[in-house]
Amino acid sequence: MHEQTLVADLAVVLGVAAVTSVVARRLHQPSILGYLVAGLFVGPYLPIPLAANLERVTSLAEFGVVLVMFAVGLEFRIAKLLRVLPTSGLTGLLQVSFMMWAGVSLGQVLGWTSVESIFLGACIAISSTMVVSKVLEERPVQPETRELIFGVLVFQDVSAIILIAILTAIAAGGGLGAMELASTVGKLAGFLVAMMVGGLLLVPRVVRMVARLKSLEILVVFSVGLCFAMAETAAVIGYSVALGAFIAGSLVAQSGKGEKVEHLIQPLRDVFAAIFFVSIGMTVDPMQALKHLPVSLGVFALVVTGQLLIVSVAGVISGNGLRRSIIAGLALGQIGEFAFILAGIGIGARVVRASLSPVLVTVAVLTAFTTPLFLRGADKLVSFVDKAMPHRLERLLSLYEDWLVRLRSEGEAAADAP
Protein backbone atom coordinates (compact mmCIF):
# COMPACT_ATOMS: atom_id res chain seq x y z
CA MET A 1 0.00 0.00 0.00
CA HIS A 2 1.37 3.39 -0.99
CA GLU A 3 2.22 5.52 2.05
CA GLN A 4 0.82 9.05 1.95
CA THR A 5 3.55 11.65 1.45
CA LEU A 6 3.95 15.27 2.47
CA VAL A 7 2.94 16.34 -1.03
CA ALA A 8 -0.24 14.30 -0.70
CA ASP A 9 -0.96 15.92 2.68
CA LEU A 10 -0.56 19.39 1.18
CA ALA A 11 -2.77 18.45 -1.76
CA VAL A 12 -5.54 17.29 0.58
CA VAL A 13 -5.23 20.16 3.05
CA LEU A 14 -5.03 22.99 0.53
CA GLY A 15 -7.53 21.42 -1.86
CA VAL A 16 -10.23 21.01 0.79
CA ALA A 17 -9.39 24.40 2.33
CA ALA A 18 -9.82 26.05 -1.07
CA VAL A 19 -13.31 24.58 -1.46
CA THR A 20 -14.50 25.34 2.08
CA SER A 21 -13.11 28.89 2.04
CA VAL A 22 -14.90 29.61 -1.24
CA VAL A 23 -18.13 28.33 0.30
CA ALA A 24 -17.52 30.48 3.39
CA ARG A 25 -17.01 33.62 1.32
CA ARG A 26 -20.12 32.86 -0.75
CA LEU A 27 -21.99 32.79 2.55
CA HIS A 28 -20.36 36.14 3.46
CA GLN A 29 -18.28 34.54 6.20
CA PRO A 30 -14.51 34.95 6.88
CA SER A 31 -12.17 32.49 5.20
CA ILE A 32 -10.91 31.41 8.65
CA LEU A 33 -14.24 29.68 9.16
CA GLY A 34 -13.71 27.69 5.96
CA TYR A 35 -10.23 26.65 7.05
CA LEU A 36 -11.45 25.38 10.43
CA VAL A 37 -14.20 23.37 8.73
CA ALA A 38 -11.62 21.96 6.29
CA GLY A 39 -9.64 20.75 9.30
CA LEU A 40 -12.66 18.77 10.49
CA PHE A 41 -12.98 17.15 7.05
CA VAL A 42 -9.32 16.11 6.73
CA GLY A 43 -8.82 15.32 10.41
CA PRO A 44 -8.79 11.85 11.97
CA TYR A 45 -12.21 12.05 13.61
CA LEU A 46 -14.67 12.05 10.70
CA PRO A 47 -15.11 8.93 8.50
CA ILE A 48 -14.25 10.82 5.31
CA PRO A 49 -11.54 9.45 2.96
CA LEU A 50 -9.62 12.73 2.91
CA ALA A 51 -7.35 12.26 5.90
CA ALA A 52 -4.00 14.06 6.17
CA ASN A 53 -1.17 13.25 8.58
CA LEU A 54 -1.84 15.40 11.66
CA GLU A 55 1.78 15.41 12.85
CA ARG A 56 3.14 16.63 9.51
CA VAL A 57 0.42 19.24 9.08
CA THR A 58 1.00 20.51 12.63
CA SER A 59 4.72 20.92 11.88
CA LEU A 60 3.90 22.90 8.75
CA ALA A 61 1.38 24.96 10.73
CA GLU A 62 4.21 26.41 12.81
CA PHE A 63 5.39 28.15 9.63
CA GLY A 64 1.98 29.84 9.58
CA VAL A 65 2.43 31.11 13.13
CA VAL A 66 5.88 32.50 12.30
CA LEU A 67 4.78 34.21 9.08
CA VAL A 68 1.59 35.67 10.56
CA MET A 69 3.55 37.15 13.47
CA PHE A 70 6.21 38.44 11.07
CA ALA A 71 3.45 40.21 9.11
CA VAL A 72 2.06 41.69 12.35
CA GLY A 73 5.54 43.01 13.10
CA LEU A 74 5.83 44.53 9.62
CA GLU A 75 2.71 46.60 10.36
CA PHE A 76 4.00 47.65 13.78
CA ARG A 77 5.63 51.04 13.88
CA ILE A 78 6.31 53.13 16.96
CA ALA A 79 4.87 56.18 15.19
CA LYS A 80 1.66 54.26 14.40
CA LEU A 81 1.30 53.17 18.03
CA LEU A 82 1.81 56.72 19.28
CA ARG A 83 -0.78 57.98 16.79
CA VAL A 84 -3.55 55.64 17.94
CA LEU A 85 -2.79 55.81 21.68
CA PRO A 86 -4.67 59.08 22.38
CA THR A 87 -7.97 57.77 20.96
CA SER A 88 -7.64 54.00 21.31
CA GLY A 89 -4.98 53.31 23.94
CA LEU A 90 -7.20 53.70 27.00
CA THR A 91 -10.00 51.76 25.29
CA GLY A 92 -7.60 48.93 24.44
CA LEU A 93 -6.10 48.87 27.94
CA LEU A 94 -9.51 48.66 29.62
CA GLN A 95 -10.74 46.09 27.10
CA VAL A 96 -7.78 43.72 27.46
CA SER A 97 -7.74 44.08 31.25
CA PHE A 98 -11.49 43.47 31.64
CA MET A 99 -11.60 40.48 29.28
CA MET A 100 -8.57 38.94 30.99
CA TRP A 101 -10.32 39.32 34.36
CA ALA A 102 -13.60 37.97 32.96
CA GLY A 103 -11.87 34.94 31.44
CA VAL A 104 -9.97 34.18 34.64
CA SER A 105 -13.19 34.52 36.64
CA LEU A 106 -15.06 32.18 34.30
CA GLY A 107 -12.23 29.64 34.52
CA GLN A 108 -12.41 29.73 38.32
CA VAL A 109 -16.20 29.23 38.19
CA LEU A 110 -15.66 26.22 35.93
CA GLY A 111 -13.22 24.75 38.45
CA TRP A 112 -10.14 25.18 36.26
CA THR A 113 -6.69 25.72 37.75
CA SER A 114 -5.22 29.20 38.05
CA VAL A 115 -2.90 28.63 35.09
CA GLU A 116 -5.74 27.32 32.91
CA SER A 117 -7.92 30.29 33.89
CA ILE A 118 -5.16 32.74 32.96
CA PHE A 119 -4.75 31.08 29.58
CA LEU A 120 -8.52 31.27 29.01
CA GLY A 121 -8.52 34.97 29.89
CA ALA A 122 -5.65 35.63 27.51
CA CYS A 123 -7.32 33.68 24.70
CA ILE A 124 -10.58 35.66 24.85
CA ALA A 125 -8.94 39.07 25.39
CA ILE A 126 -7.60 39.35 21.83
CA SER A 127 -9.94 39.85 18.88
CA SER A 128 -9.27 38.60 15.35
CA THR A 129 -7.67 41.14 13.02
CA MET A 130 -8.33 38.77 10.09
CA VAL A 131 -12.06 38.45 10.83
CA VAL A 132 -12.51 42.17 11.51
CA SER A 133 -10.67 43.14 8.32
CA LYS A 134 -12.78 40.81 6.17
CA VAL A 135 -16.05 41.94 7.79
CA LEU A 136 -15.25 45.63 7.37
CA GLU A 137 -14.34 45.04 3.72
CA GLU A 138 -17.91 43.89 3.11
CA ARG A 139 -19.55 46.34 5.52
CA PRO A 140 -17.52 49.57 5.73
CA VAL A 141 -17.95 51.90 8.69
CA GLN A 142 -17.18 55.60 9.15
CA PRO A 143 -13.46 56.50 9.10
CA GLU A 144 -13.48 57.58 12.76
CA THR A 145 -15.06 54.29 13.82
CA ARG A 146 -12.62 52.31 11.67
CA GLU A 147 -9.70 54.18 13.27
CA LEU A 148 -11.00 53.31 16.75
CA ILE A 149 -11.48 49.63 15.86
CA PHE A 150 -8.04 49.19 14.32
CA GLY A 151 -6.44 51.31 17.04
CA VAL A 152 -7.75 48.85 19.64
CA LEU A 153 -6.54 45.95 17.46
CA VAL A 154 -3.04 47.48 17.36
CA PHE A 155 -3.05 47.72 21.16
CA GLN A 156 -4.29 44.12 21.35
CA ASP A 157 -1.47 42.97 19.07
CA VAL A 158 1.09 44.55 21.39
CA SER A 159 -0.66 43.01 24.41
CA ALA A 160 -0.69 39.61 22.69
CA ILE A 161 3.08 39.73 22.18
CA ILE A 162 3.57 40.42 25.89
CA LEU A 163 1.09 37.68 26.82
CA ILE A 164 2.84 35.17 24.55
CA ALA A 165 6.16 35.81 26.29
CA ILE A 166 4.71 35.72 29.82
CA LEU A 167 2.55 32.64 29.23
CA THR A 168 5.48 30.83 27.61
CA ALA A 169 7.45 31.40 30.81
CA ILE A 170 4.52 30.28 32.97
CA ALA A 171 4.05 27.16 30.83
CA ALA A 172 7.74 26.38 31.30
CA GLY A 173 7.28 26.46 35.07
CA GLY A 174 7.95 30.13 35.74
CA GLY A 175 5.25 30.31 38.42
CA LEU A 176 2.45 32.75 39.19
CA GLY A 177 3.79 34.49 42.29
CA ALA A 178 4.52 38.22 42.30
CA MET A 179 8.28 37.70 42.38
CA GLU A 180 8.17 35.10 39.61
CA LEU A 181 6.02 37.32 37.39
CA ALA A 182 8.24 40.34 38.10
CA SER A 183 11.27 38.28 37.17
CA THR A 184 9.56 37.05 34.00
CA VAL A 185 8.58 40.56 32.95
CA GLY A 186 12.07 41.85 33.74
CA LYS A 187 13.72 39.14 31.64
CA LEU A 188 11.25 39.80 28.83
CA ALA A 189 11.99 43.53 28.91
CA GLY A 190 15.72 42.83 28.84
CA PHE A 191 15.34 40.42 25.94
CA LEU A 192 13.20 42.88 23.96
CA VAL A 193 15.57 45.78 24.60
CA ALA A 194 18.62 43.70 23.61
CA MET A 195 16.98 42.36 20.45
CA MET A 196 15.49 45.68 19.39
CA VAL A 197 18.51 47.87 20.15
CA GLY A 198 20.95 45.40 18.63
CA GLY A 199 18.67 44.78 15.68
CA LEU A 200 18.01 48.48 15.00
CA LEU A 201 21.72 49.08 14.63
CA LEU A 202 22.01 46.46 11.89
CA VAL A 203 18.79 45.12 10.38
CA PRO A 204 17.27 48.29 8.82
CA ARG A 205 20.58 49.18 7.16
CA VAL A 206 21.04 45.69 5.75
CA VAL A 207 17.43 45.59 4.49
CA ARG A 208 17.91 48.93 2.69
CA MET A 209 21.19 47.64 1.22
CA VAL A 210 19.44 44.49 -0.05
CA ALA A 211 16.57 46.58 -1.44
CA ARG A 212 19.07 48.67 -3.46
CA LEU A 213 19.94 45.52 -5.40
CA LYS A 214 16.47 45.89 -6.98
CA SER A 215 15.83 42.15 -6.79
CA LEU A 216 12.48 41.27 -5.23
CA GLU A 217 13.58 37.65 -5.05
CA ILE A 218 16.62 38.43 -2.89
CA LEU A 219 14.63 40.84 -0.72
CA VAL A 220 11.93 38.30 0.10
CA VAL A 221 14.44 35.47 0.68
CA PHE A 222 16.50 37.68 3.00
CA SER A 223 13.44 38.90 4.92
CA VAL A 224 11.91 35.46 5.41
CA GLY A 225 15.33 34.04 6.33
CA LEU A 226 15.75 36.77 8.95
CA CYS A 227 12.24 36.03 10.22
CA PHE A 228 12.93 32.34 10.83
CA ALA A 229 16.42 33.01 12.21
CA MET A 230 15.07 35.38 14.86
CA ALA A 231 12.14 33.06 15.58
CA GLU A 232 14.59 30.23 16.29
CA THR A 233 16.78 32.56 18.39
CA ALA A 234 13.79 33.40 20.59
CA ALA A 235 12.91 29.70 20.90
CA VAL A 236 16.47 28.78 21.93
CA ILE A 237 16.46 31.48 24.61
CA GLY A 238 13.18 30.14 25.98
CA TYR A 239 10.54 32.33 24.35
CA SER A 240 8.11 31.39 21.60
CA VAL A 241 8.91 31.52 17.89
CA ALA A 242 6.01 33.97 17.56
CA LEU A 243 7.85 36.58 19.64
CA GLY A 244 11.04 36.29 17.58
CA ALA A 245 9.10 36.55 14.32
CA PHE A 246 7.29 39.66 15.55
CA ILE A 247 10.58 41.35 16.49
CA ALA A 248 12.00 40.49 13.07
CA GLY A 249 9.00 42.07 11.35
CA SER A 250 9.16 45.23 13.45
CA LEU A 251 12.90 45.61 12.69
CA VAL A 252 12.32 45.23 8.95
CA ALA A 253 9.50 47.80 9.23
CA GLN A 254 11.98 50.37 10.62
CA SER A 255 13.89 50.19 7.32
CA GLY A 256 11.03 51.85 5.47
CA LYS A 257 10.62 48.75 3.29
CA GLY A 258 8.01 47.08 5.48
CA GLU A 259 5.10 47.60 3.09
CA LYS A 260 7.06 46.19 0.15
CA VAL A 261 8.17 43.14 2.12
CA GLU A 262 4.64 42.63 3.46
CA HIS A 263 3.28 42.67 -0.09
CA LEU A 264 5.92 40.16 -1.20
CA ILE A 265 5.33 37.65 1.60
CA GLN A 266 1.53 37.94 1.65
CA PRO A 267 0.87 34.93 -0.63
CA LEU A 268 3.30 32.76 1.34
CA ARG A 269 1.81 33.95 4.64
CA ASP A 270 -1.75 33.28 3.47
CA VAL A 271 -0.92 29.72 2.39
CA PHE A 272 0.72 28.75 5.67
CA ALA A 273 -1.84 30.66 7.74
CA ALA A 274 -4.50 28.53 6.02
CA ILE A 275 -2.54 25.39 6.94
CA PHE A 276 -2.33 26.67 10.53
CA PHE A 277 -6.09 27.04 10.86
CA VAL A 278 -6.70 23.71 9.13
CA SER A 279 -4.37 22.07 11.67
CA ILE A 280 -6.45 23.58 14.49
CA GLY A 281 -9.60 22.11 12.97
CA MET A 282 -7.90 18.72 12.62
CA THR A 283 -7.33 18.49 16.37
CA VAL A 284 -11.03 18.87 17.16
CA ASP A 285 -13.05 15.75 17.84
CA PRO A 286 -16.68 16.70 17.01
CA MET A 287 -17.90 14.45 19.82
CA GLN A 288 -15.61 16.20 22.29
CA ALA A 289 -16.76 19.58 20.97
CA LEU A 290 -20.36 18.47 21.54
CA LYS A 291 -19.45 17.24 25.01
CA HIS A 292 -17.97 20.63 25.92
CA LEU A 293 -20.69 22.64 24.14
CA PRO A 294 -22.11 24.14 27.40
CA VAL A 295 -18.66 25.53 28.25
CA SER A 296 -18.25 26.79 24.67
CA LEU A 297 -21.60 28.57 24.79
CA GLY A 298 -20.65 30.18 28.09
CA VAL A 299 -17.34 31.42 26.67
CA PHE A 300 -19.14 32.59 23.51
CA ALA A 301 -21.68 34.60 25.54
CA LEU A 302 -18.87 36.12 27.61
CA VAL A 303 -16.88 37.14 24.53
CA VAL A 304 -19.82 38.76 22.73
CA THR A 305 -21.42 40.54 25.70
CA GLY A 306 -18.14 41.33 27.44
CA GLN A 307 -16.54 42.92 24.38
CA LEU A 308 -19.66 44.94 23.61
CA LEU A 309 -20.02 46.26 27.17
CA ILE A 310 -16.37 47.03 27.92
CA VAL A 311 -15.51 48.53 24.52
CA SER A 312 -18.67 50.65 24.59
CA VAL A 313 -17.96 51.96 28.09
CA ALA A 314 -14.20 52.33 27.55
CA GLY A 315 -14.77 54.03 24.19
CA VAL A 316 -17.10 56.58 25.78
CA ILE A 317 -14.62 57.20 28.61
CA SER A 318 -11.91 57.72 25.95
CA GLY A 319 -14.08 60.35 24.25
CA ASN A 320 -14.95 58.33 21.15
CA GLY A 321 -18.70 58.84 21.45
CA LEU A 322 -21.46 56.34 22.11
CA ARG A 323 -22.19 55.42 18.50
CA ARG A 324 -18.58 54.72 17.53
CA SER A 325 -17.95 52.83 20.76
CA ILE A 326 -20.96 50.52 20.37
CA ILE A 327 -20.11 49.72 16.75
CA ALA A 328 -16.49 49.02 17.77
CA GLY A 329 -17.73 46.71 20.56
CA LEU A 330 -19.82 44.74 18.06
CA ALA A 331 -16.95 44.55 15.55
CA LEU A 332 -14.47 43.24 18.14
CA GLY A 333 -16.76 40.53 19.52
CA GLN A 334 -14.79 37.46 18.44
CA ILE A 335 -11.61 35.49 19.08
CA GLY A 336 -9.04 34.64 16.44
CA GLU A 337 -5.53 33.67 15.54
CA PHE A 338 -3.84 34.72 18.80
CA ALA A 339 -6.26 32.60 20.84
CA PHE A 340 -5.02 29.47 19.08
CA ILE A 341 -1.38 30.50 19.37
CA LEU A 342 -1.74 31.14 23.11
CA ALA A 343 -3.74 27.96 23.69
CA GLY A 344 -1.14 25.97 21.75
CA ILE A 345 1.56 27.14 24.16
CA GLY A 346 -0.38 25.91 27.18
CA ILE A 347 -1.60 22.65 25.65
CA GLY A 348 1.84 21.85 24.24
CA ALA A 349 3.39 22.33 27.70
CA ARG A 350 0.61 20.20 29.26
CA VAL A 351 -0.36 22.93 31.72
CA VAL A 352 -3.74 23.47 30.04
CA ARG A 353 -6.38 20.81 29.38
CA ALA A 354 -6.66 19.67 25.77
CA SER A 355 -10.41 20.43 25.81
CA LEU A 356 -9.57 24.13 25.53
CA SER A 357 -8.88 23.60 21.82
CA PRO A 358 -12.39 22.40 20.81
CA VAL A 359 -13.92 25.07 23.05
CA LEU A 360 -11.97 27.81 21.26
CA VAL A 361 -12.75 26.39 17.81
CA THR A 362 -16.46 26.34 18.64
CA VAL A 363 -16.33 29.91 19.93
CA ALA A 364 -14.31 31.05 16.89
CA VAL A 365 -16.86 29.51 14.52
CA LEU A 366 -19.82 31.02 16.38
CA THR A 367 -18.29 34.50 16.64
CA ALA A 368 -17.22 34.42 12.99
CA PHE A 369 -20.91 33.97 12.18
CA THR A 370 -22.25 36.53 14.65
CA THR A 371 -19.82 39.43 14.06
CA PRO A 372 -21.18 40.36 10.60
CA LEU A 373 -24.74 39.72 11.76
CA PHE A 374 -24.38 42.01 14.78
CA LEU A 375 -22.74 44.74 12.70
CA ARG A 376 -25.73 44.71 10.36
CA GLY A 377 -27.94 45.47 13.35
CA ALA A 378 -25.60 48.10 14.84
CA ASP A 379 -27.73 51.06 13.78
CA LYS A 380 -30.82 49.59 15.46
CA LEU A 381 -28.90 48.96 18.68
CA VAL A 382 -27.48 52.50 18.70
CA SER A 383 -30.95 53.97 18.10
CA PHE A 384 -32.38 51.87 20.94
CA VAL A 385 -29.67 53.00 23.37
CA ASP A 386 -30.15 56.64 22.28
CA LYS A 387 -33.88 56.47 22.97
CA ALA A 388 -33.44 54.68 26.30
CA MET A 389 -30.73 57.07 27.55
CA PRO A 390 -31.89 60.00 29.71
CA HIS A 391 -31.53 63.31 27.88
CA ARG A 392 -29.41 64.80 30.65
CA LEU A 393 -26.91 61.93 30.47
CA GLU A 394 -26.79 62.19 26.68
CA ARG A 395 -26.01 65.90 26.94
CA LEU A 396 -23.33 65.25 29.56
CA LEU A 397 -21.61 62.64 27.35
CA SER A 398 -21.67 65.04 24.40
CA LEU A 399 -20.04 67.81 26.47
CA TYR A 400 -17.46 65.33 27.79
CA GLU A 401 -16.55 64.21 24.26
CA ASP A 402 -16.23 67.83 23.06
CA TRP A 403 -14.00 68.63 26.03
CA LEU A 404 -11.66 65.73 25.28
CA VAL A 405 -11.48 66.68 21.59
CA ARG A 406 -10.48 70.26 22.53
CA LEU A 407 -7.96 68.96 25.05
CA ARG A 408 -6.30 66.74 22.44
CA SER A 409 -6.29 69.53 19.86
CA GLU A 410 -4.62 71.90 22.30
CA GLY A 411 -2.07 69.23 23.19
CA GLU A 412 -1.23 68.60 19.51
CA ALA A 413 -0.95 72.36 18.86
CA ALA A 414 1.41 72.77 21.81
CA ALA A 415 3.53 69.86 20.61
CA ASP A 416 3.78 71.33 17.09
CA ALA A 417 4.67 74.82 18.36
CA PRO A 418 8.36 75.79 18.02
Secondary structure, DSSP 8 states (H G I E B T S, - for coil): -----HHHHHHHHHHHHHHHHHHHHHTT--HHHHHHHHHHHHSSSS--S----HHHHHHHHHHHHHHHHHHHHHH--HHHHHHHIIIIIHHHHHHHHHHHHHHHHHHHHTT--HHHHHHHHHHHHS--HHHHHHHHHHS---HHHHHHHHHHHHHHHHHHHHHHHHHHHIIIII-SSHHHHHHHHHHHHHHHHHHHHHHHHHHHHHHHHHHTTT-HHHHHHHHHHHHHHHHHHHHHHTS-HHHHHHHHHHHHHTTT-HHHHHHHHHHHHHHHHHHHHHHHHHT--HHHHHHTHHHHHHHHHHHHHHHHHHHHHHHHHTT--HHHHHHHHHHT----HHHHHHHHHHHHTTSS-TTHHHHHHHHHHHHHHHHHHHHHTHHHHHHHHHHHS-HHHHHHHHHHHHHHHHHHHHHHHHHH--
